[in-house]
Amino acid sequence: MGTALQLLSWALILAGAFFTLVGALGILRLPDVFTRMHAAGMTDTMGAGLILGGLCFQGDGITAVRLLLILVFLWFTCPVSTHALARAALQGGLRPLTGTAAQRDVAAQTPASRQDP
């Protein structure tokens, strides 16, 4: 039984580390603030959630309860803060990118002086 819990714990911790790493790469590589916020939100919720879930199996009972309380707090606050940041960005005048990356590349390469009817 102990070995199975250890394996489950490490599987959750490694999955959380994977989501955190992918979220960090998303924050660096994604093109606009809204997609970056999505990557940060996924990192907060999934990455930290899986890591805390894995750590619950590592400690004793009171430690697991404390970690679960932290997890519940994160599940409620992270999506709300991401939503508040997105609303503030929209009200500040930022607009999400539209179209595909190929369409944006073509639009960036066309000269601004050329007007198509």
Phi and psi in degrees as a GROMACS rama.xvg file:
@    title "Ramachandran Plot"
@    xaxis  label "Phi"
@    yaxis  label "Psi"
@TYPE xy
-63.759  -38.4578  GLY-2
-67.7255  -38.7932  THR-3
-65.0732  -39.7964  ALA-4
-67.9809  -36.5691  LEU-5
-65.0307  -42.7908  GLN-6
-64.7887  -41.8447  LEU-7
-63.221  -41.994  LEU-8
-61.3219  -48.6205  SER-9
-68.6724  -32.9957  TRP-10
-63.541  -42.7801  ALA-11
-66.5176  -41.3815  LEU-12
-64.2883  -43.8709  ILE-13
-67.8038  -37.2718  LEU-14
-65.2509  -39.889  ALA-15
-64.2673  -40.1201  GLY-16
-64.4416  -38.0403  ALA-17
-62.8829  -48.0459  PHE-18
-62.5872  -37.4561  PHE-19
-66.048  -42.242  THR-20
-64.9876  -44.7994  LEU-21
-64.6565  -38.4367  VAL-22
-64.978  -39.4487  GLY-23
-64.9555  -40.764  ALA-24
-64.3498  -37.5959  LEU-25
-63.9609  -39.057  GLY-26
-62.5847  -37.1136  ILE-27
-78.2195  -34.7672  LEU-28
-100.878  -21.9596  ARG-29
-74.1453  152.751  LEU-30
-79.4916  -31.9212  PRO-31
-131.923  173.957  ASP-32
-65.5773  -31.6278  VAL-33
-73.3897  -40.9478  PHE-34
-71.0943  -31.766  THR-35
-67.2722  -37.0256  ARG-36
-64.654  -35.5788  MET-37
-63.6522  -43.5674  HIS-38
-63.4853  -41.1828  ALA-39
-65.9112  -38.655  ALA-40
-65.4253  -39.509  GLY-41
-67.1292  -37.3225  MET-42
-64.1901  -44.5758  THR-43
-62.1106  -49.9243  ASP-44
-78.2328  -54.6945  THR-45
-77.7473  -49.4179  MET-46
-62.2054  -54.4212  GLY-47
-66.8302  -35.4241  ALA-48
-63.1245  -44.6889  GLY-49
-68.7826  -38.7588  LEU-50
-64.399  -45.3954  ILE-51
-65.5166  -37.0002  LEU-52
-62.2349  -40.7844  GLY-53
-67.0485  -36.6565  GLY-54
-70.3667  -24.4435  LEU-55
-60.3143  -33.9589  CYS-56
-79.5145  -12.7236  PHE-57
-84.4514  -32.2935  GLN-58
-98.6729  -171.251  GLY-59
-86.1712  -171.34  ASP-60
-63.7301  -47.2683  GLY-61
-69.2558  -33.9896  ILE-62
-66.1957  -40.8831  THR-63
-63.3023  -39.618  ALA-64
-64.0316  -43.741  VAL-65
-62.5973  -42.8411  ARG-66
-65.3687  -37.9656  LEU-67
-66.1107  -36.0278  LEU-68
-65.3896  -40.3982  LEU-69
-62.6528  -41.3814  ILE-70
-62.0148  -44.7357  LEU-71
-62.8021  -42.2112  VAL-72
-59.3758  -44.6323  PHE-73
-64.3704  -40.3487  LEU-74
-64.1649  -29.4877  TRP-75
-86.7433  -37.3039  PHE-76
-87.7968  -34.2758  THR-77
-65.0234  -48.9199  CYS-78
-63.6556  -35.0609  PRO-79
-66.9104  -42.3454  VAL-80
-68.7341  -37.0068  SER-81
-64.3152  -41.1399  THR-82
-63.8458  -42.0281  HIS-83
-64.073  -39.7732  ALA-84
-65.0904  -40.4419  LEU-85
-65.2007  -41.7945  ALA-86
-63.0131  -41.8226  ARG-87
-64.5197  -38.5013  ALA-88
-65.7042  -41.5927  ALA-89
-64.4177  -43.0699  LEU-90
-70.4916  -23.0522  GLN-91
-81.1978  -2.86988  GLY-92
103.692  -3.56194  GLY-93
-76.039  140.798  LEU-94
-121.727  144.43  ARG-95
-66.9388  150.741  PRO-96
-68.1833  140.815  LEU-97
-119.843  160.687  THR-98
83.2062  179.242  GLY-99
-89.963  167.773  THR-100
-62.9696  -36.7539  ALA-101
-64.3323  -40.0258  ALA-102
-65.9094  -38.6585  GLN-103
-67.5442  -37.0328  ARG-104
-65.2068  -41.6112  ASP-105
-65.2187  -42.2385  VAL-106
-65.4385  -33.8079  ALA-107
-73.2903  -25.8342  ALA-108
-89.037  -18.1456  GLN-109
-77.1686  139.984  THR-110
-65.3554  145.094  PRO-111
-73.5069  -23.1806  ALA-112
-76.9128  -20.5356  SER-113
-80.2039  123.942  ARG-114
-112.396  118.628  GLN-115
-89.0758  138.21  ASP-116
